[in-house]
Amino acid sequence: MPQKTQTFNDGIVNIYSVGNIAEPGNMPQEGLTLKRTLRYHERTVGLTRFYTALQANVEVKYVLRCPRLRDVSAQDVAIPNDGKQYKISLIQYPEDTDPPVMDITLEELIAVYDIYQPEVVEEPVEPEPEEGDPDEP
């Protein structure tokens, strides 16, 4: 059977790992650290998937098809184009597509995490010394 060619034109999703984002020596604080940025194709949440998830008390919001990466896990958090945080509840690896892909099933998070962004320390810029004043003898 010929493989289907997959495009990823619907948007960009940021994948974050959940971990301690507190400064060393401070009380631990769970937050998000950027892990990957991926393009995606939004898939339809089918009736079977939707009702099966409801039986497990999970409300599936999105199914995103992204290029296959093995370091994305169900413990990660995804933020697609809408800017909301979603828990990755399931990752599937379909076999019949080119390039290799993964389907990420997302459920909306009620309590959102803080996003860790390392502080960039800018060094002060010293003004360059002026050359001698041309009016002085």
C-alpha positions in Angstrom: 0.0 0.0 0.0 1.5 3.4 -0.9 2.3 5.8 1.9 0.5 9.0 2.4 2.5 12.2 2.3 1.8 14.4 5.3 2.0 18.2 5.5 2.2 20.3 8.7 0.6 23.6 7.7 -1.9 24.3 10.4 0.3 25.9 13.0 3.2 25.6 15.5 3.0 23.8 18.9 5.5 24.3 21.7 6.3 21.2 23.8 7.4 21.8 27.4 8.7 19.5 30.0 7.4 19.9 33.6 10.0 20.3 36.2 11.5 22.5 39.0 12.0 26.0 37.7 13.1 27.6 41.1 16.5 29.2 41.4 19.0 27.1 43.2 18.5 27.3 47.0 14.9 28.4 46.7 11.8 26.3 47.5 11.0 24.0 44.5 8.4 25.3 42.1 6.9 23.3 39.2 6.9 25.0 35.9 7.5 24.5 32.2 10.8 24.5 30.3 10.7 24.6 26.5 11.7 21.2 25.0 10.7 21.4 21.3 8.9 23.6 18.8 7.0 21.6 16.1 4.8 22.3 13.1 1.5 20.4 13.1 -1.6 19.3 11.2 -4.8 19.4 13.2 -6.8 16.2 13.0 -10.5 15.6 13.6 -11.4 14.2 17.0 -13.5 11.3 15.9 -16.7 10.2 17.7 -15.2 7.0 18.9 -12.1 8.7 20.4 -14.3 11.5 21.9 -16.8 9.2 23.7 -14.1 6.7 24.8 -12.2 9.6 26.4 -15.4 10.8 28.1 -15.8 7.4 29.7 -12.3 7.8 31.2 -13.2 11.4 32.4 -10.9 13.0 29.8 -12.1 15.7 27.5 -10.1 15.6 24.3 -9.7 19.1 22.8 -7.2 18.4 20.0 -5.4 15.7 18.1 -2.3 17.1 16.4 -0.1 15.3 13.9 3.5 16.3 14.1 6.9 15.0 12.8 7.9 12.0 14.9 10.2 12.6 17.8 10.8 10.0 20.5 11.7 12.5 23.3 8.1 13.9 23.5 6.2 12.1 26.2 2.8 11.9 27.9 4.2 13.8 30.9 4.8 16.9 28.7 2.6 20.0 28.2 1.8 21.4 24.7 0.9 25.0 23.8 -0.5 25.3 20.2 -1.6 28.4 18.3 -4.5 29.3 20.7 -1.9 29.9 23.5 -3.6 27.6 26.1 -1.8 24.9 28.0 -2.8 21.3 27.3 -1.7 18.0 28.9 -0.5 15.4 26.4 -2.7 12.4 27.3 -1.7 10.0 24.5 0.9 9.7 21.7 0.4 7.4 18.8 2.8 6.6 16.0 1.0 5.8 12.7 3.0 3.6 10.3 1.5 4.6 6.9 2.8 8.1 6.4 5.9 9.8 5.0 7.7 11.5 6.8 7.2 9.5 10.0 4.7 11.2 12.3 3.1 11.1 15.7 -0.4 11.9 16.8 -0.6 13.9 20.0 -3.9 13.8 21.9 -4.4 16.9 24.1 -6.7 17.7 27.0 -7.0 21.2 28.5 -5.2 21.9 31.8 -7.3 23.5 34.5 -4.4 24.7 36.6 -1.7 26.2 34.3 2.0 26.2 34.9 4.5 29.1 35.0 6.8 29.1 32.0 10.5 29.3 32.8 12.4 31.8 30.7 16.1 32.2 31.5 17.0 35.8 32.3 19.4 37.3 29.8 21.8 39.6 31.6 22.8 42.5 29.4 26.2 44.0 30.2 26.1 47.8 30.4 27.5 49.5 27.4 30.1 52.1 28.2 30.2 55.2 26.0 33.2 55.4 23.8 35.7 58.1 24.9 35.5 61.2 22.7 38.6 62.1 20.8 40.0 65.6 21.6 37.7 68.5 21.0 38.6 70.1 17.6 38.1 73.6 19.0 40.9 73.3 21.7 44.4 74.4 20.7 
